[in-house]
Amino acid sequence: MRTTLDIPEELINKALRITQSRTKTELIKLALENIIQKNKIMGLKKYRGKIDLDIDLNTLRKRQ
């Protein structure tokens, strides 16, 4: 999908250097994936301490 965006060139250049992305498209995809991943992590953090997983790590390690 083609989209026209008005993003400050300085911001794009800084992000390209930091991420070492080769293209602006690659940079935007990476940024969107990061936003989605962070949002999913925040959603999972809501359940911290609320779900009781009856898991024995030693048993799991022996299954291999």
Secondary structure by P-SEA (a helix, b strand, c coil): cbbbbbccaaaaaaaaaaaccccaaaaaaaaaaaaaaaaaaaaaaaacccccccccaaaaaacc
